Amino acid sequence: MAVSLPLIVDEMRTGDIAAVHGIERLSFSAPWPAYAFEQELASNRLARYRVARAGGQVVAFAGLWLMADEAHITTFAVHPSWRRQGVAHRLMVSLLELSRQIGAQRMTLEVRVSNQPAQALYRRFGFVTVGRRPRYYTDDGEDALIMTTPELAGPSMQALLLAEHGPNDVADTGGGAA
Ligand SMILES: CC(C)(COP(=O)(O)OP(=O)(O)OC[C@H]1O[C@@H](n2cnc3c(N)ncnc32)[C@H](O)[C@@H]1OP(=O)(O)O)[C@@H](O)C(=O)NCCC(=O)NCCS
């Protein structure tokens, strides 16, 4: 089921952090503290953060770091009440476009081995598992899978973006300022 309200993907601002942190705490067993988001927005020049807003309310967020030629997804979460409605899908289209705009050759991330919903989302966007980091998560010692896309400029990712970015898809106001 798709979100019925218009969904806008936008740059994360300092004023969004309280809402973002609320979603973070509902989504992760070891949430980032709110000041981590403040520091990221204020002083990490390699970081880009996006939020999805529905009716003005922040319902999801995601971030990435541009590391050499890779866009590394650092965080990604949708408010539990807004899941399974295509919100992550829209945010991921936006992150892929952003990654191309800032010159990344590919995208990469770590995900818990038990996190099947997130792995399914990432597979849908071309990510494949390329490795495993044993005991990566310090709160419970769970392993991480390393997932990465093919070349963003290559034919498979271009075809995927075209197919996923439907004509009535997301309004994205944040892309140009990357
Ligand atoms: C993973 C997460 C971001 C998905 O958000 P969402 O808005 O519910 O996802 P969407 O509705 O846009 O679904 C897009 C695709 O993701 C996959 N997916 C999402 N949720 C899924 C689930 N519960 N089970 C299986 N596949 C799932 C499907 O491929 C889906 O496509 P489909 O609906 O056509 O089957 C969300 O569950 C979440 O915030 N989880 C907690 C935080 C987290 O794990 N973040 C990732 C850290 S690496």
The ligand as a Tripos MOL2 file, in Angstrom:
@<TRIPOS>MOLECULE
LIG
   48    50     1     0     0
SMALL
NO_CHARGES

@<TRIPOS>ATOM
      1 C1         13.7130   -1.6420    6.5770 C.3       1 LIG1
      2 C2         12.7450   -0.4470    6.5680 C.3       1 LIG1
      3 C3         13.5660    0.8350    6.3740 C.3       1 LIG1
      4 C4         11.7580   -0.6210    5.3990 C.3       1 LIG1
      5 O1         10.9050    0.5290    5.3590 O.3       1 LIG1
      6 P1          9.4460    0.5000    4.6760 P.3       1 LIG1
      7 O2          9.0420    1.9210    4.4520 O.co2     1 LIG1
      8 O3          8.5510   -0.3650    5.4530 O.co2     1 LIG1
      9 O4          9.7600   -0.2070    3.2650 O.3       1 LIG1
     10 P2          8.8560   -0.0760    1.9320 P.3       1 LIG1
     11 O5          7.4270   -0.1600    2.2840 O.co2     1 LIG1
     12 O6          9.3030    1.1030    1.1590 O.co2     1 LIG1
     13 O7          9.2650   -1.4070    1.1740 O.3       1 LIG1
     14 C5         10.1880   -1.4100    0.0840 C.3       1 LIG1
     15 C6         10.7020   -2.8390   -0.1120 C.3       1 LIG1
     16 O8         11.4870   -3.2300    1.0280 O.3       1 LIG1
     17 C7         11.2660   -4.6110    1.3030 C.3       1 LIG1
     18 N1         10.6180   -4.7380    2.6180 N.ar      1 LIG1
     19 C8         10.2760   -3.7160    3.4560 C.ar      1 LIG1
     20 N2          9.7650   -4.2100    4.6040 N.ar      1 LIG1
     21 C9          9.7960   -5.5540    4.5040 C.ar      1 LIG1
     22 C10         9.4170   -6.6080    5.3620 C.ar      1 LIG1
     23 N3          8.8940   -6.3730    6.5880 N.pl3     1 LIG1
     24 N4          9.6000   -7.8780    4.9510 N.ar      1 LIG1
     25 C11        10.1280   -8.1210    3.7410 C.ar      1 LIG1
     26 N5         10.5050   -7.1650    2.8460 N.ar      1 LIG1
     27 C12        10.3520   -5.9010    3.2350 C.ar      1 LIG1
     28 C13        10.3630   -5.1250    0.2030 C.3       1 LIG1
     29 O9         11.1900   -5.5290   -0.8680 O.3       1 LIG1
     30 C14         9.6010   -3.8690   -0.1850 C.3       1 LIG1
     31 O10         9.0690   -3.9140   -1.4720 O.3       1 LIG1
     32 P3          7.5390   -4.4940   -1.6550 P.3       1 LIG1
     33 O11         6.6720   -3.7080   -0.7150 O.co2     1 LIG1
     34 O12         7.2680   -4.2310   -3.0800 O.co2     1 LIG1
     35 O13         7.6170   -5.9280   -1.2590 O.co2     1 LIG1
     36 C15        11.9090   -0.3860    7.8970 C.3       1 LIG1
     37 O14        11.3890   -1.6650    8.1660 O.3       1 LIG1
     38 C16        12.6810    0.0920    9.1090 C.2       1 LIG1
     39 O15        12.7920    1.3000    9.3650 O.2       1 LIG1
     40 N6         13.2520   -0.8650    9.8960 N.am      1 LIG1
     41 C17        13.9530   -0.5110   11.1390 C.3       1 LIG1
     42 C18        15.2590    0.2170   10.8780 C.3       1 LIG1
     43 C19        16.1850   -0.6010   10.0000 C.2       1 LIG1
     44 O16        16.2970   -1.8080   10.0990 O.2       1 LIG1
     45 N7         16.9300    0.1420    9.1120 N.am      1 LIG1
     46 C20        17.9020   -0.4570    8.2380 C.3       1 LIG1
     47 C21        19.2330   -0.4420    8.9280 C.3       1 LIG1
     48 S1         20.5020   -1.1870    7.8890 S.3       1 LIG1
@<TRIPOS>BOND
     1     1     2 1
     2     2     3 1
     3     2     4 1
     4     2    36 1
     5     4     5 1
     6     5     6 1
     7     6     7 2
     8     6     8 1
     9     6     9 1
    10     9    10 1
    11    10    11 2
    12    10    12 1
    13    10    13 1
    14    13    14 1
    15    14    15 1
    16    15    16 1
    17    15    30 1
    18    16    17 1
    19    17    18 1
    20    17    28 1
    21    18    19 ar
    22    18    27 ar
    23    19    20 ar
    24    20    21 ar
    25    21    22 ar
    26    21    27 ar
    27    22    23 1
    28    22    24 ar
    29    24    25 ar
    30    25    26 ar
    31    26    27 ar
    32    28    29 1
    33    28    30 1
    34    30    31 1
    35    31    32 1
    36    32    33 2
    37    32    34 1
    38    32    35 1
    39    36    37 1
    40    36    38 1
    41    38    39 2
    42    38    40 1
    43    40    41 1
    44    41    42 1
    45    42    43 1
    46    43    44 2
    47    43    45 1
    48    45    46 1
    49    46    47 1
    50    47    48 1
@<TRIPOS>SUBSTRUCTURE
     1 LIG1         1 GROUP 0 **** ****
